[in-house]
Amino acid sequence: MAAQTPAQTPLTAVSVSFRRPRTTAEQIDAPRRITALAAILIVLLVVLLLGFIGWNGIQVFTHSHLGLGDLISPSWALTTDPPQYGILPFVFGTLGVMIVAAVIAAPLSIGLAIFMAEVAPNWARNITRPAMEVFVGIPSVVYGFLGLTILVPFLRENFRGVGFTLGFSWLAGSLVLALMILPTISAIAYDAFIAIPGDLRSASLALGTTRWQTIRHILIPTARTALLTAIILGMMRAAGEALAVQMVIGNRPIIPTSLTQPMTTLTSQITLDMGNTVAGETANEALWTMGLVLLLMSFGFVMLVRLLGRRRTQL
């Protein structure tokens, strides 16, 4: 007789949703809150900084009641009667030094980037890139000291017949700045060339072009927007430099008529005169206005970089 087996009752599958209770750390979500707090703090600091510089920059109009014509005049003389507060020589000096430095540094920087990305063997690239990074880490006072002890005497002794009577000049400041911004432009240009797909190079070479023709007609036009961005960032670096330029440029509040004449910049004059003025005086407020002008120039460069970046994205 077969053994009786207990009746098997089918079990109904019941889907039970179980969620582990969240721990205190998960409820707080510390990483997200910390990063959000850091972002808010950065934005707040930028707003406060801009507001502080902007408020002090307009005091020359609201407190000292200077007119716009007084500020854009070519005369800066705090000891005359009445004093002159024209900041035009400083604006011209900043733009002039920056543009000449970019004209000198841009071809050298882009050429160095092309060499590292397209021409140099691995051993040469391994030497050139660290050397370029060393330039970035050199303090600006070292550049200024080298310019003061080497460049200025060289210009004074070897180019006396073309106007370098003192050696301190527009050209001296531009040469020092060109050396300082060269690594910045080179690094960004190098990254731009490396980012170009290798298929473009292969297709160009397959059509029978030389390496130089590929670089000239394919790679440089493709990286044009990034190269312009690199040059603009280098110009921003040059516009904000004070100490190195101040040591070699001559620091005369005049609008020069040639590269051999001394001049000064916004940053140089701010560092020279800010410690010699009293808060609330017209001279001190004029210096704050110089800082505001420099800030507006930086804004213009930033907007230009963003426009170029947007154009690059669309392309």
Residue, then its C-alpha position, 0 to 999 in steps of 0.5 A: m500500500a502506497a504511503q500517504t503524502p501530505a496534501q501540498t497546498p500551492l503557495t501564492a507568490v506575494s511580492v513584498s517590497f522591502r526598503r532598508p531604513r536610511t542611516t543618519a549619514e544618508q539622510i543628511d547626504a553630507p557630500r551633496r550638501i557640502t558641495a552645494l554649500a561650497a558652490i554657494l560660498i564661491v558665488l557669494l564671494v564673487v558677488l561680494l567682491l564685484g560689489f565691493i570693487g564696483w562701489n568703491g570704483i564709482q565713489v570718484f563720481t558720487h563722492s568726489h564729483l569728478g566728471l568722466g572727462d576728468l578721468i579720461s584725460p591724458s594727465w595724471a599729476l597728484t601734486t599739481d594745483p589742481p590735481q589731475y586724475g586722468i587714467l587714460p595713460f594707464v589704460f593705454g599702457t595696459l592695452g599696449v603692453m598686453i597686445v604687444a606681448a601677445v603678438i610676440a608670444a602667440p607665434l612662438s607658443i603655437g609653434l611650440a605646441i605644434f612641435m610638441a604635438e606633431v613633430a617632436p619624438n617622445w623623448a623630446r616631448n618628455i623634456t619640453r613639457p616639463a620645461m614648459e611647466v617649470f616656466v608656469g611655476i616661476p614667480s613673477v618677481v623672478y621674471g621682473f628681476l631678470g628683466l631688470t638685471i639682464l634685459v634693461p641693461f642689454l637694451r640700454e647698451n646695445f640699442r642706444g641709437v634707437g631711443f633706448t636711453l634708459g632701457f626701461s620701456w614699453l618693449a621691455g615690459s612686453l618682452v617680459l610679459a611675452l615670456m610669462i604668458l608663453p607657457t599658458i598659450s602653449a599648454i592650451a594650444y597643445d591640448a587643442f592639437i592633441a584633441i584633434p581626431g587622428d583620422l583627419r591627419s590620416a586622411s590628409l596624408a593619404l591624399g598625398t599632402t606633406r606633414w607641413q601642409t596637413i598642419r597648415h591647412i587641416l590642423i590649424p584651421t580645425a583648432r582655430t577657435a581653441l588657439l584664439t581662446a589660448i591667446i585671449l587667456g594669455m592676454m588676460r594673464a598679461a593684463g593682470e600682471a603688476l610686479a614684473v612689468q613694474m620693474v622694467i617698464g619705467n612707470r611714467p604716466i604718459i602715453p608713449t609714441s614708440l616702443t622705446q619710451p617708458m610708460t605704466t599700466l593700471t596694475s603698476q600704478i595701483t601698486l605704486d600709489m595705493g599705499n601713499t593715499v588715504a581712503g576717502e581722498t580723490a586720489n584713492e578713489a581714482l585708484w579704485t576706479m582703475g581697479l574697476v576698469l581693469l575688472l571690466m576689461s577682464f569681464g570683456f575677455v571672459m565674455l569673449v572666451r565664452l563666445l568662442g567656446r560656444r562657437r567651438t561647441q556649435l562647430 
